Amino acid sequence: VIGSSRQPSITDREDMPYTNAVIHEIQRMGNILPLGLAHMAGKDTTVDKYTIPKGTMIVPTLTSVLHDESMWETPHSFNPQHFLDQDGKLRKREAFLPFSAGKRVCLGEQLARMELFLFFTSLLQRFSFSAPPGEQPSLEFKLGATHCPKPYCLCAVQR
């Protein structure tokens, strides 16, 4: 869509649904911060059949949503098709919450989405990425306060 003669622009995003789907799937699988920021119920609230009293601390577990088997066709596999409709257009998913949930969702979400698109497309425009010969990429991670990928090697070859 862009070619190599110019830099990617945010206006290109609409014409690049597969690239956007890949970025979304990276965010879904990466899930850097599996526990969202703590919230507090401002009033007595009922969710489904559960009552949450006012003042109760709530910590959203984003992993449970981003890998929910009832919400994703292949929840434990990298699959950009999760974000494409039958016509190949980007589709929104209710279970896609990479920037947390509720009123305290990341305020910089829109800026972050634009920056991710520009950074990712600029890298792909200039480099081809692959695993070193004989190595298989892995989605394994170390679990702590964050999901930290296990060390790996990556080859970046200039186009």
C-alpha positions, 0 to 999 in steps of 0.5 A, spaced: 500 500 500 505 504 501 511 502 497 518 504 499 518 511 496 515 515 502 514 514 510 507 511 512 502 516 515 496 515 519 491 516 513 494 509 511 491 505 516 484 505 513 487 502 507 491 496 511 486 492 515 491 486 515 497 490 518 492 493 523 489 486 525 497 483 526 498 489 531 491 488 534 493 480 535 500 482 537 497 486 543 492 481 544 497 475 545 503 480 548 498 482 554 504 486 557 500 487 563 495 481 565 492 485 571 489 492 570 490 497 574 486 497 581 479 500 581 474 501 586 466 500 586 463 507 587 456 504 588 453 498 590 453 494 583 450 488 580 454 484 575 451 478 572 448 475 579 454 478 583 453 484 588 459 488 588 459 493 595 461 500 594 468 501 596 470 494 594 477 494 590 476 491 583 482 488 579 481 486 572 484 480 570 485 482 562 488 475 561 481 472 562 478 476 557 484 476 552 484 469 552 477 467 553 475 460 549 468 463 548 470 469 545 476 467 541 476 462 535 483 460 537 485 463 543 492 461 545 495 461 538 497 468 534 491 469 529 490 476 526 484 473 523 481 474 529 480 481 527 478 481 520 471 480 518 469 475 512 471 481 507 478 482 510 476 489 513 478 490 520 473 488 525 472 491 533 472 485 538 468 486 545 473 482 548 479 486 546 482 490 552 489 491 551 489 498 554 485 496 560 477 497 562 472 501 565 473 509 566 480 508 568 482 505 561 489 508 558 488 516 557 493 515 551 490 509 548 488 513 541 495 516 541 498 509 542 494 506 537 497 511 532 504 510 534 504 503 534 501 503 527 507 508 525 512 504 528 510 497 526 509 499 519 516 503 518 519 497 521 516 492 516 517 497 510 525 497 511 526 490 514 524 483 513 524 479 520 525 472 521 527 467 526 535 465 525 535 458 521 534 452 525 530 456 531 522 456 532 519 462 535 516 461 541 510 465 545 513 463 552 513 468 557 516 469 564 510 471 569 511 476 574 507 483 575 508 483 567 508 478 562 516 478 559 518 474 553 523 469 554 530 471 551 530 470 543 534 471 537 531 475 531 534 476 524 532 483 521 535 484 514 534 490 511 530 490 504 
